[in-house]
Structures are given as structure tokens and as C-alpha cells.
Amino acid sequence: MYSLDSFKKGLEELEIELSEKQFQQFIAYYELLVEKNKVMNLTGITEWEEVVQKHFLDSLSLVFAVEMEPGMKMLDLGTGAGFPGIPLKIAFPEVQMVLVDSLNKRIKFLQEVIDTIGLKGIKAYHGRAEEFAQKSEHREKYDVVVSRAVANLSTLSEYCIPFVGLGGSFVAYKSGEIEEELENADNAIMMLGGTLASVEEFTLPDSDVKRSLVVIEKEESTKKKFPRNGGKPLKAPL
Ligand code: SAH
């Protein structure tokens, strides 16, 4: 029913191999996404080939920046309809995944996805980064924190770096020109205990869509006052 040709071609470029079961999970996720998208706002993209490229393969492109180790603890902040967290969890089931979003409707959708396609070792939480990152069970507890299309890098660093354990990393999915954004986030990254490690630039498989993964490593513990509350990370970036 769905052609897997371009999906398989893209996966080859990413050097990811999926089993029949994993392909079925991606298809079931796609069907739930498109169905639920009729009654709530989850994605602007609904055509199979486009979802494969701009959501699934884009999410999985994290492999350009991160070695996916079994048992590693990963958090996806502002996951929305589950990107990049759900594709990463399907492709790398041994990763312990936590999804966080401030919109409860989306979290309910994600719980339905998790239950329907039978994912284990994954939790979806309703919460805002500003409060959630202050909880001791989540603060500085993750090996890798990822986030796509949530905020500018300065704001996003304040949301995400507090979750990262020492020696771990925060990877931001970005597109387009990011030079200025990087410069503007310099101070925030430093104040939060991070350091800019690398920027991986690539084009999405089988396209000329340019993407970057900004990799920030955590060198020092984040001061307790971050992330600031009252919407400050967004309104008054560091
Ligand atoms: N990462 C997804 C969704 C991007 S839309 C994707 O790439 O498709 C941005 C999402 O971030 C929304 O679902 C919104 O509810 C969530 N969000 C925005 N600010 C947030 C915050 N401070 N804490 C947690 N989630 C937040």
C-alpha cells in the first residue's frame, strides 16, 4: 500500500537497517498521525512520501551527530506530534526515551501511539521545560537531549541544557542559515554550562533540503536558577 523505496534509500544513506516489524510501526504511526490530524493540529505534512522524508528521515538524521548506544537516556523537548522522539525510538528500541510537550492534547495522542504500536521504554509527559527541568528526577539525568522546531537556540539551550548530565549532550535540529543564531546563543550556552562542540551540516536523503545538527556538550553543572520561570527564556533570552 505504501511504497518503501525512498524510505529504504534514505535509511541506507543514514546506515540504518529496519526490520519488517519496525517498518510496520512507522506505517502504523503514519496512519495514526494522519487520522488524528483531521481533528487536531499535529502536522502540516500528510502525504506519505513527504512524511517519510521531512519527519521520519529528518528525525533519524541524528545519527550524523550521535552514536546511538543501547540503554542511553534520551529526552525530546517540545516533541509535538513525536518528532524526533518517536522515529528514533522505533529505529533504536534500546534507547530509553522521554517525550515532553506543553500541550496535553499532543501528549495524549503520543500515548495512543505508544500503546497502539507497542513501544516499551518510552514515556510521554505533559509539562513545560521551565518547570520540568527543575524536577530532581529529570534534572541533569539524560545522556542526550534533542529538540526540533521549538525555539531559537538561545531559548532552547535554557530549556534543554538543564536536563543534560555532565558529559552528555544537547543536539538541536536546525535548518537554513544558522550563523547568526549560533552567535546569539553563545552567551546562553556558556552560562548554562555547555560548550559548542560541532555543527553537522547535511542535506536530507534524496533531496536538496539543508539541515544542521548543533551539538552542545555539557561541561559544567547548570546553575539552579536556570531555566528561569515566567516565560523568561523566550521573552528575555540569555
Ligand atoms: N518537535 C516537533 C514539534 C515542533 S512544534 C516537530 O519538530 O515537529 C513546537 C512544540 O513545542 C509544540 O508542540 C509546543 O507545545 C512545544 N513547546 C513549546 N514551548 C515549550 C516549552 N517551554 N516546554 C515544553 N514544550 C514546549
Residues whose N, C-alpha, C, O or C-beta is under 5 A from the ligand:
A	BS01	SAH	G78 T79 G80 A81 F83 P84 V100 D101 S102 L103 G127 R128 A129 E130 R148 A149 V150
